[in-house]
Amino acid sequence: MAAVAAAPLLPPIAAPAIAGSAGIVSSAEPLLSYAVGIADEWNWLPIKARSPEHAIELWLSERGIPSICEALEDGETTEPCGDCEFCNAQNPDVVRHEEWDGHAVPIGSRLWCESGLGSICVRCQDEAWLQEGGFFDPNGRLVCVSCETPAEFAARNGRGDA
């Protein structure tokens, strides 16, 4: 599984998409919470699934990844090409997040980021991580440390003199 150091980024912070709709997963089944994606890519999603393997299936479906290699489908070869969207998505990381269990979907931005995962700064659209000084503004939007104003810095550090 992926280490926290290679924590994924989530595209804009509004509300992450969630796979595991009622049409795919019975509500009677106990679902576990996972983050699924490819390290250093912007394709991570929170997934509710029965198992890591099921989480990968749902992630592939949610991302619209084809179910077969393009070269195999076209009859060009009998071996996967290793370069198409299907081949590039075959080994996503699956990280179990017990702290998300019991939370309604979608997983909110705060919970996502407090779990050690990165997202997008609402101001500059660059990476933002709580571990690197990012913070949530009073409106609950993630801000990176580079976009922090002197007044915000003073308020967050217990000084009222901006």
C-alpha positions in Angstrom: 0.0 0.0 0.0 1.1 3.6 -0.5 2.8 5.4 2.2 1.7 8.7 3.5 4.7 10.4 1.9 3.3 9.5 -1.5 -0.1 10.8 -0.5 -2.4 11.5 -3.4 -3.9 14.7 -4.5 -7.6 15.3 -4.9 -8.8 17.5 -7.7 -10.7 20.7 -6.7 -12.0 20.6 -3.2 -15.7 21.0 -3.7 -16.7 17.4 -2.9 -14.9 14.4 -4.1 -16.8 11.9 -6.3 -17.7 8.6 -4.7 -18.0 5.3 -6.4 -20.2 2.6 -4.9 -23.7 3.6 -6.0 -26.7 1.6 -5.0 -26.8 0.2 -8.5 -23.4 -1.5 -8.0 -23.3 -2.2 -4.3 -26.2 -3.5 -2.1 -26.8 -1.2 0.9 -27.2 -4.4 3.1 -23.5 -5.2 2.5 -21.0 -3.8 5.0 -18.9 -1.3 3.0 -15.4 -0.2 4.0 -13.7 3.0 3.1 -10.7 3.3 0.7 -8.7 5.9 -1.2 -7.9 4.5 -4.6 -5.6 6.0 -7.3 -2.2 5.9 -8.9 0.7 7.5 -7.0 1.6 11.0 -8.1 -1.5 11.2 -10.3 -4.6 13.4 -9.9 -7.0 10.5 -10.1 -7.6 9.5 -6.5 -11.1 8.9 -5.3 -12.7 7.9 -2.0 -14.4 4.5 -2.5 -16.9 2.6 -0.4 -16.4 -1.1 -1.2 -16.5 -4.7 0.2 -12.8 -5.3 -0.3 -9.7 -3.7 -1.9 -10.3 -5.7 -5.1 -13.9 -4.4 -5.2 -12.6 -0.9 -4.6 -10.4 -1.2 -7.6 -13.3 -2.4 -9.8 -15.4 0.6 -8.6 -12.5 3.0 -9.2 -12.0 1.7 -12.7 -15.7 2.0 -13.4 -16.0 5.5 -11.9 -13.0 6.7 -13.9 -14.4 5.3 -17.1 -11.4 3.1 -17.7 -11.9 0.6 -20.5 -12.2 -3.0 -19.5 -9.7 -4.3 -22.0 -6.4 -3.2 -23.5 -6.8 -1.3 -26.7 -4.3 -3.4 -28.6 -6.0 -6.6 -27.5 -9.4 -5.2 -28.4 -8.2 -4.2 -31.9 -6.6 -7.6 -32.4 -3.2 -6.0 -32.9 -1.5 -8.4 -30.5 -2.1 -11.1 -28.0 -0.2 -9.3 -25.3 -1.3 -6.1 -23.5 0.4 -3.1 -25.0 1.4 -1.6 -21.6 0.7 1.9 -22.9 -3.0 2.5 -23.2 -5.4 3.8 -20.5 -6.4 0.3 -19.5 -2.8 -0.9 -19.0 -1.7 2.3 -17.2 -4.5 1.9 -14.7 -3.9 -1.7 -13.7 -2.1 -1.3 -10.5 -3.7 1.5 -8.5 -2.8 1.9 -4.9 -5.6 1.1 -2.4 -5.4 2.6 1.0 -7.8 1.6 3.7 -9.2 4.6 5.7 -11.1 3.3 8.8 -11.7 6.9 9.9 -14.0 7.3 7.0 -16.2 4.3 7.9 -19.7 5.4 9.0 -19.4 8.8 7.3 -21.9 9.5 4.6 -20.7 9.9 1.1 -19.2 12.0 -0.3 -16.2 12.2 2.1 -15.8 15.9 2.8 -12.7 17.8 2.0 -11.7 18.3 5.6 -11.9 14.6 6.4 -9.9 13.8 3.2 -7.2 16.2 4.1 -7.1 15.3 7.8 -6.4 11.8 6.7 -3.1 12.9 5.3 -4.2 13.4 1.7 -3.6 16.5 -0.4 -6.0 18.6 -2.4 -6.2 21.9 -4.4 -5.8 25.4 -2.9 -9.0 27.3 -3.6 -6.9 30.5 -4.3 -4.1 29.4 -6.6 -5.2 25.9 -7.7 -1.8 24.5 -6.7 -1.3 21.5 -4.3 -2.2 22.0 -0.7 -1.4 19.8 2.3 -2.3 20.3 5.9 1.1 18.7 6.8 2.9 21.4 4.8 1.1 24.4 6.4 -2.1 24.4 4.4 -5.3 25.2 6.4 -9.0 25.6 6.0 -10.3 29.2 5.9 -13.4 30.2 7.9 -15.5 29.2 5.0 -14.1 25.6 5.1 -12.0 26.0 1.9 -8.5 24.6 1.7 -5.7 27.2 1.3 -2.0 26.5 0.7 0.7 28.0 2.8 1.9 30.2 -0.1 -1.5 31.9 -0.3 -1.9 32.6 3.4 -2.2 36.3 4.1 -0.4 38.0 7.0 -3.7 38.5 8.8 -4.5 34.7 8.5 -1.0 33.8 9.7 -1.4 36.1 12.7 -4.8 34.7 13.5 -3.7 31.1 13.2 -0.6 31.7 15.3 -2.3 33.4 18.2 -1.3 36.9 17.3 -3.8 39.6 16.6 -1.4 42.0 15.0 -1.4 41.4 11.3 
